[in-house]
Amino acid sequence: MGLFGGSKSLVGVDIGSSAIKAVEMKPIGKGGFELVSIGHVPLLSDTIVDGHIIDLNHVSDVISRIFTEQGIKTREVGTSVSGHSVIIKKIDVPYMSDEELQERINWEAEQHIPFDIQDVNLDYSVLGRDPASGSMQVLLIACKRDKIAQYTTVISQAGRIPVFMDVDAFAMQNAYNLNYQPMPTTTVALLDVGASVTSVNIVRGDTSLFTRDISAGGNQYTDLLQKELNLTFEQAEALKRGVPTENGLQPDDAQPLIDSVTDILAMEVQKTLDFWRATSQMGDSAQIDRVLVAGGSSKVRSLTSSFSERFGIPVEKFDAFRNIRFNSKKFDEEYIRELSPNMAVAVGLASRTM
C-alpha cells in the first residue's frame, strides 16, 4: 500500500524511534530475493518523539552514514510510517466503478477520518465487491501530510530519492508473506514491538483482517530500569536484552522489573486481540494460530515465553531472513540472525520492487 509512487529497484529504510534500519535486496528466481546490503544504526535518544522527528539533521546524517558504510549505490528509497498520524479503516461504500470511486473517495474519507482532509495524503484499495448487496469494501489509509514531509525530507537531505511511503504494519506483512508463505486458512498476529509504538496486524493467509497501533513499546523497559536501578540509557538498554552492566548488575537483578513491563505490554496486546475477536464477523473461527514478534524489543528477556503463556498460543520471534538467500562469505550468519527481528519492516519495504 503506497501513499505515492513506486520504483523498480529500491532500498527499504525503516525510520524507527530508536534506530534506522536499511535493507537492499535483489530479486532472484521465482519471487525469491538475495540480500545485497544491510545496515542498523541507533539514533540518539529523543531524536524522534511520539513519531515526530525532532532532529532532522541527525536522522538524515545516520541515513547517509548507512549508505556510505554499506556501499549502497541505489538512490531510490521506500519507507513507512506508523502511530497516531496514520489512520487505517475498512469502509463499506455503494457499488460503483473505479472511476466513480476515485471521484468520490475524498467525500467518503471525510466521513471516517478524524483529520481535516486537506491535511492528509490518502490511499485506498478495493478489497471486495458484492453486486448482490450493492456494496463494496474499501481499505482506506490516511497519513498526515506533515509527517510524510518529515520522512521525505530526511531521505532527500541524505541525498536519496523517496519513491513510496508504506505503513509499518503492511510492510511487516510483506516480509511475512515473503518468508512464511502462509496457508490461506492460517491466522497470525504480527506484532512489531518498536521503541514507542507496537503495531498489531492480524492476518489470515495474505489478507490483513485488522490493524491497530498501541502506544507502548521498548522505551518503557528502559525508562523503568533507568529510574529504579539508577542506570544510564545504555546500561538499561543492555540489561533489558540480558547483558550484564559494567557496574556488576546481572540480568536476573532486573528480571522482576522487566516482567512487570512485559505484563503491561501483554495486557495491551491481549485487549487488542480480544477486541478483534469480539468485533470480527468470523464468529467462532476468529482464532489466532500463532503470534510472530518483530522489532528490537522482541529480544527482551522472556518476552515471547510470557506472551505465549498469557495468550495460550505459540509466540515466536519473527525471522525476516528466513526465506532470503545471503552470501555467508559476505554476511556473518550470527549477525544476520541477531538482527533479523529488527529488520522485518525494512525487508518488507525492500521486497516491494515495482
ABEGO torsion letter per residue (X at the ends): XBABEBBABBBBBBBBAABBBBBBBBBBEBGBBBBABBBBBBBBBGABBGGBBABAAAAAAAAAAAAAAAGBABABBBBBBBEAABBBBBBBBBBBBAAAAAAAAAAAAAAABABBAAABBBBBBBABBBAAAGBBBBBBBBBBAAAAAAAAAAAAAAGBBBABBBBAAAAAAAAAAAAAGBBAABBBBBBBBBAABBBBBBBBEABBABBBBBBBBAAAAAAAAAAAAGBBAAAAAAAAAGBBBAAGBBAAAAAAAAAAAAAAAAAAAAAAAAAAAAABAAEAABBBABBBBBEAAAABBGAAAAAAAAAGBBBBBBBAAAABBBBAAABBAAAAAAAAAAAAAAAAAAABBX
